[in-house]
Amino acid sequence: MKKILLIAVAGLFIISCGSDKKSKLEKLKKQYDEIALQIKDLEKEIAKDEGKGTDKIAEVAIKEVKAEEFNHYLEVQGKIDGDENVSVSPKMLGVVTSIDVKEGQDVTKGQILAQIDDAVLKQSLAALDSSLVFVNNLYLKQKRLWEQKIGSEVQYLTAKNNKENLENNIKTAKEQIALAKIVSPINGTIEEIPIKVGQSVTPGITTAFRVVNLSKVKVVADIAEAYSAKLKKGNEVIINFPDLDKEIISKISFASKYINTVNRTFATEILLDNSNQEYRANMIAVVKINDYHADSAIVIPVNLLQKMDEENYIYMAGKNSNNKNIAKKVKVKTGQTYNGYTEILDGLKKGDKVITVGYQNVEDGQLLKF
């Protein structure tokens, strides 16, 4: 029994010693892993400080940031219209008997454009003229008798009154006959003739002619209500005429105070000189209205901006602790954007070097070559 007991105790001692070694080994392995992880983290930090965060140096192009003038333009499509653009209507009811002009013809103020049937009016005028001869003779006789103190004053005054009434009737008939002629109210060009011979026309309803004076023209454009506080008379505009391959600078001459309730827009006009007759009615004009201006702004191409988590950032060239060129990721605040360029309100300053080529393939801290 004693031998057996001694053997058992010895076995337990051996087992105990083996268990302690395994435990110690596991503990050392755990410490080794922790130390290895710390070494790895330190190596990364040192590599980043030295600009060795990636395996290779990135070749890029840079551009130094400068303060410059920046403008934002609102672009809308407008059209050319005559400064005097008149819709001519008849002044009396009747049937058109003749049209005396053609589309495209130049006309002068007061020129007869068309004739409305006035045959009945002329017959009435002829009858009145005939009556006037008799009434006037009667008046002259009564006048001579009255001057000779022959006859009564009532007879003389009656003859005079009849003559004057008839003269007034003749004057009215002539005025009515004159209304049968449709005349041009301005100097200009006949742009449209909606009526035809034999057509019945009505004053205030029928449009007989459209006459446009294109010696002076205007560009008309409708602007969204949202810009009503920004745009006013005197705003600078750039007008492009695609059909003429021409661009000019002008100013708003009129900005309406009325908002169209249907499309929520207001009208603007820009007067232009057309002495050489190069502009035509309804010609398309692309109007760029200057609604924002900065004398000195930091501006970069919009394609350089990158976005992450709803924030904009760019890559610029900087220096590490060893004075080596590295890429720096910089968060920026943007302002207005126009024509491919964006104003930077915060994050960049004059003299900073923005990466313009190769920025898609760099990482924060990567060594650069340019």
Buried (B, 14 or more C-beta within 10 A) or exposed (E): EEEEEEEEEEEEEEEEEEEEEEEEEEEEEEEEEEEEEEEEEEEEEEEBBBBBBBEEBBEBEBBEBEBEEBBBBBEBEBBBBBBBBBEBBBBBEBEBBEBEBEEEBEBEEEBEBBBBBBEEBBEBBEEBEEBBEEBBEBBEBBBEBBEEEEBEEEBBEBBBEBBEEBBEBBEEBBEBBEBBBBBBEBBBBBBBBEBEEEEEBEEEEBBBBBBBBBBBBBBBBBBBEEBBEEBEEEBBBBBBBEEBEEEBEBEBBEBBEEBEEEEEBBBBBBBBEBEEEBBBBEBBBBBBBBBBEBEEBBBBEEEBBBEEEEEBBBBBBBEBEEEBBBBBBBEBEBBBEBEEBBBBBEBBEEEBBBBBEBBEEBEBBBBBEB
